[in-house]
Amino acid sequence: MSMEEPEADVLDSAIPVDELATGRSVLIRGPAMSGKYDLLLRLLGSLADAALLVSTSRQATGARADFAAYGDPDRFGIVDCASRAQGRDDDEDGLVRYASSPKNLTEVGVKFTDLVDAVGDRGIDHVAVGVHSVSELLMYWDTERVYQFLRVLLAEARGLDWPAVAVVDDDAASEQAVTTLTQPFDAVITTRRDDEGRAFRYQESGRQPTDWVAF
């Protein structure tokens, strides 16, 4: 997978990274191929000295290789919801946990909490949490159930003062669903892609969005 890393100064000029790092949360939304995954990884690498990703469609090996361009892959924990659903049955290691599929939200939540404990056992006290992608969860569950799952996960992260970033694909969810799912988050990043390339804008709850920023 080829990815372009946004320049740090471009990202920081529009997104208050230091504020988000204090335990706040942001949802990245936009159409396919508009850079949502790139922004997720970039933020996970910028918001803390370690990261923990709930990966609903990307297997652990691939996700860790992707993150290597943005942060230390040895400090990157993963709840892999894809490998066993695709027929692989790898053993869990120190920073990888496998859920049977994105369909089993209870198991995903248990694996996430277990990995939070494992990170703590390593003496890592500030971790950025990611979810990629909420759209995959909406294939199995209604909006309300996914909303409740996100609320619990975000509350757990917030209780530790950990920032959290999630991604939803506008092409895979209705506008009403996306609007509902933004509610637990402190801010939203909207991405787009047009003839001039990719761009994003940042909006905190109750405030006007920033101008579009190319990346």
Buried (B, 14 or more C-beta within 10 A) or exposed (E): EEEEEBEEEEBEEBBBBEEBBEBBBBBBBBBEEBBBBBBBBBBBBBBBEBBBBBBBBBBBBBBBEBBEBBBEBEBBBBBBBBBBBEEEEEEBEEBBBBBEBBBBBEBBBBBBBEBBEBBEEEEBEBBBBBBBBBBBBBEBBEBEEBBEBBEBBBEBBBEBBBBBBBBBBBEBBEEEBBEBBBEBBBBBBBBBBEEEEBBBBBBBEEEEBBEBBEB
